[in-house]
Amino acid sequence: MAWAQEMKSLVSDIKTSTRGRLQFVKNNQQDTADLLSRFDKELKDMAQDLKNFLDKSEKDRMSDFHKMMEDIHARIRAIQARVKDLAKDTHGLMAQFKKELKEMAADLKDFLAKSEQSRMADFKATMKDIQSRVEGIQKHVADLLGDYAEERKEAHANWGVLRKGERAIAEAKVEEPEKVVRKAKKHKAK
């Protein structure tokens, strides 16, 4: 019976603990629901505050944006006006340059036409001077070559004389011993 009593006591403890657990779960559910509703309310309040802030500051932001855009458009208009002025100035300068170049070309053409004769005269005088110098150099070279040819002929003649003299000396040396022997014989005979 002790088992029956223990079983009864165990079932009674289970029922009691189940009631406590169920009550704990119900309390947790209620706390969670309260917490969720409080978070939901806070999120709605925060969203409303943000919406109010954005609604109030939208005018300021839009005003700042419009001012910034007006400033940008004003700068663009100023740049466009400056570009138009530069284009006009550029076209004017190009026309002026073109006119001045035509005038310079005409002046240069006239100058070259007028100075052609004087340039040709200067060229001819310079060429005449150069040709006379070349002729002088050619004459000097011809004189030097003539002098060289004469000196060569003289040297050749002198060499010929020297060779004849050498032959004579060589022949004299060969004849000399014979003369010495003849003279010696003559001396003995006396």
VEXFI-473943 format. One record per residue (C-alpha): residue number from 1; x, y, z; chain; residue in three letters. Coordinates in Angstrom, 2 decimals. Layout:
N
NUM;X;Y;Z;A;ALA
...
***
This chain:
190
1;0.00;0.00;0.00;A;MET
2;2.80;2.14;0.45;A;ALA
3;3.02;2.13;-3.27;A;TRP
4;-0.45;3.31;-3.69;A;ALA
5;0.10;6.07;-1.19;A;GLN
6;3.24;7.15;-2.94;A;GLU
7;1.49;7.09;-6.29;A;MET
8;-1.31;9.17;-4.93;A;LYS
9;1.13;11.61;-3.44;A;SER
10;3.09;11.74;-6.74;A;LEU
11;-0.10;12.40;-8.77;A;VAL
12;-1.11;15.13;-6.28;A;SER
13;2.37;16.72;-6.62;A;ASP
14;2.15;16.55;-10.41;A;ILE
15;-1.30;18.24;-10.37;A;LYS
16;-0.07;20.90;-7.99;A;THR
17;3.11;21.51;-9.95;A;SER
18;1.15;21.54;-13.24;A;THR
19;-1.13;24.23;-11.89;A;ARG
20;1.87;26.24;-10.81;A;GLY
21;3.54;25.79;-14.17;A;ARG
22;0.38;26.71;-16.02;A;LEU
23;0.03;29.79;-13.85;A;GLN
24;3.72;30.67;-14.55;A;PHE
25;3.20;30.26;-18.29;A;VAL
26;0.01;32.41;-18.14;A;LYS
27;1.90;35.08;-16.23;A;ASN
28;4.75;34.96;-18.80;A;ASN
29;2.24;35.22;-21.63;A;GLN
30;0.65;38.23;-19.99;A;GLN
31;4.06;39.85;-19.37;A;ASP
32;5.11;39.17;-22.96;A;THR
33;1.86;40.61;-24.33;A;ALA
34;2.27;43.69;-22.12;A;ASP
35;5.90;44.08;-23.22;A;LEU
36;4.96;43.72;-26.90;A;LEU
37;2.14;46.23;-26.62;A;SER
38;4.44;48.66;-24.84;A;ARG
39;7.13;48.23;-27.59;A;PHE
40;4.45;48.64;-30.24;A;ASP
41;3.23;51.84;-28.59;A;LYS
42;6.81;53.16;-28.28;A;GLU
43;7.54;52.33;-31.94;A;LEU
44;4.34;54.11;-33.01;A;LYS
45;5.30;57.11;-30.88;A;ASP
46;8.80;57.15;-32.34;A;MET
47;7.43;56.84;-35.89;A;ALA
48;5.01;59.70;-35.22;A;GLN
49;7.80;61.85;-33.75;A;ASP
50;10.01;61.12;-36.78;A;LEU
51;7.13;61.91;-39.15;A;LYS
52;6.45;65.16;-37.32;A;ASN
53;10.15;66.07;-37.39;A;PHE
54;10.44;65.30;-41.09;A;LEU
55;7.22;67.21;-41.84;A;ASP
56;8.49;70.24;-39.94;A;LYS
57;12.04;70.09;-41.38;A;SER
58;10.85;69.34;-44.93;A;GLU
59;10.13;73.01;-45.50;A;LYS
60;13.63;73.95;-44.34;A;ASP
61;15.27;71.18;-46.39;A;ARG
62;13.26;72.04;-49.49;A;MET
63;14.03;75.73;-49.00;A;SER
64;17.78;74.94;-48.73;A;ASP
65;17.56;72.65;-51.76;A;PHE
66;15.79;75.31;-53.84;A;HIS
67;18.39;77.92;-52.84;A;LYS
68;21.20;75.55;-53.79;A;MET
69;19.56;74.78;-57.16;A;MET
70;19.03;78.50;-57.86;A;GLU
71;22.71;79.12;-57.10;A;ASP
72;23.74;76.28;-59.43;A;ILE
73;21.50;77.60;-62.23;A;HIS
74;22.89;81.13;-61.74;A;ALA
75;26.44;79.80;-62.02;A;ARG
76;25.54;77.85;-65.16;A;ILE
77;24.02;80.98;-66.73;A;ARG
78;27.16;82.97;-65.86;A;ALA
79;29.39;80.28;-67.41;A;ILE
80;27.22;80.19;-70.54;A;GLN
81;27.41;83.99;-70.87;A;ALA
82;31.20;83.86;-70.45;A;ARG
83;31.45;81.14;-73.10;A;VAL
84;29.42;83.28;-75.52;A;LYS
85;31.70;86.27;-74.84;A;ASP
86;34.79;84.11;-75.38;A;LEU
87;33.35;82.78;-78.65;A;ALA
88;32.73;86.34;-79.89;A;LYS
89;36.23;87.42;-78.83;A;ASP
90;37.75;84.36;-80.49;A;THR
91;35.94;84.99;-83.77;A;HIS
92;37.06;88.63;-83.68;A;GLY
93;40.67;87.68;-82.98;A;LEU
94;40.66;85.05;-85.71;A;MET
95;39.30;87.55;-88.24;A;ALA
96;41.95;90.08;-87.18;A;GLN
97;44.72;87.46;-87.44;A;PHE
98;43.51;86.41;-90.87;A;LYS
99;43.50;90.03;-92.06;A;LYS
100;46.98;90.69;-90.63;A;GLU
101;48.35;87.50;-92.18;A;LEU
102;47.03;88.52;-95.59;A;LYS
103;48.65;91.95;-95.21;A;GLU
104;51.94;90.41;-94.08;A;MET
105;51.88;87.98;-97.02;A;ALA
106;51.29;90.81;-99.48;A;ALA
107;54.09;92.89;-97.88;A;ASP
108;56.46;89.94;-97.98;A;LEU
109;55.61;89.21;-101.60;A;LYS
110;56.28;92.86;-102.54;A;ASP
111;59.52;92.90;-100.57;A;PHE
112;60.74;89.70;-102.19;A;LEU
113;59.82;90.96;-105.66;A;ALA
114;61.62;94.29;-105.08;A;LYS
115;64.65;92.75;-103.46;A;SER
116;65.09;89.99;-106.06;A;GLU
117;67.40;92.14;-108.20;A;GLN
118;69.53;93.32;-105.30;A;SER
119;69.75;89.78;-103.94;A;ARG
120;70.81;88.50;-107.36;A;MET
121;73.41;91.27;-107.66;A;ALA
122;74.75;90.42;-104.20;A;ASP
123;74.79;86.74;-105.14;A;PHE
124;76.68;87.40;-108.38;A;LYS
125;79.24;89.60;-106.58;A;ALA
126;79.74;86.94;-103.94;A;THR
127;80.11;84.23;-106.59;A;MET
128;82.58;86.40;-108.54;A;LYS
129;84.66;86.84;-105.39;A;ASP
130;84.51;83.11;-104.69;A;ILE
131;85.49;82.28;-108.29;A;GLN
132;88.45;84.68;-108.18;A;SER
133;89.62;83.08;-104.94;A;ARG
134;89.26;79.61;-106.45;A;VAL
135;91.24;80.72;-109.52;A;GLU
136;93.95;82.15;-107.25;A;GLY
137;94.13;78.87;-105.37;A;ILE
138;94.28;76.92;-108.64;A;GLN
139;97.09;79.15;-109.95;A;LYS
140;99.02;78.79;-106.69;A;HIS
141;98.62;75.01;-106.80;A;VAL
142;99.75;74.95;-110.46;A;ALA
143;102.83;77.05;-109.53;A;ASP
144;103.63;74.73;-106.65;A;LEU
145;103.28;71.69;-108.90;A;LEU
146;105.53;73.33;-111.54;A;GLY
147;108.16;74.14;-108.89;A;ASP
148;107.93;70.59;-107.63;A;TYR
149;108.39;69.18;-111.17;A;ALA
150;111.47;71.37;-111.74;A;GLU
151;112.95;70.39;-108.40;A;GLU
152;112.32;66.77;-109.23;A;ARG
153;114.10;67.12;-112.61;A;LYS
154;117.06;68.77;-110.89;A;GLU
155;117.14;66.08;-108.24;A;ALA
156;117.01;63.43;-110.94;A;HIS
157;119.90;65.07;-112.80;A;ALA
158;121.88;65.36;-109.56;A;ASN
159;121.28;61.73;-108.80;A;TRP
160;122.48;60.84;-112.29;A;GLY
161;125.71;62.82;-111.70;A;VAL
162;126.17;61.17;-108.33;A;LEU
163;125.73;57.74;-109.85;A;ARG
164;128.29;58.49;-112.55;A;LYS
165;130.67;59.72;-109.85;A;GLY
166;130.11;56.56;-107.82;A;GLU
167;130.83;54.41;-110.87;A;ARG
168;133.96;56.37;-111.58;A;ALA
169;135.12;55.99;-107.99;A;ILE
170;134.32;52.31;-108.04;A;ALA
171;136.17;51.87;-111.30;A;GLU
172;139.07;53.93;-109.95;A;ALA
173;139.32;51.68;-106.92;A;LYS
174;139.49;48.65;-109.15;A;VAL
175;142.11;50.30;-111.40;A;GLU
176;144.09;51.64;-108.49;A;GLU
177;145.60;48.35;-107.38;A;PRO
178;146.75;47.70;-110.92;A;GLU
179;148.38;51.16;-111.08;A;LYS
180;150.09;50.56;-107.75;A;VAL
181;151.52;47.28;-109.06;A;VAL
182;152.75;48.98;-112.26;A;ARG
183;154.33;51.78;-110.32;A;LYS
184;155.98;49.32;-108.04;A;ALA
185;157.42;47.47;-111.01;A;LYS
186;158.70;50.73;-112.45;A;LYS
187;160.41;51.57;-109.19;A;HIS
188;162.13;48.24;-109.05;A;LYS
189;163.30;48.57;-112.56;A;ALA
190;164.97;51.84;-111.84;A;LYS
***
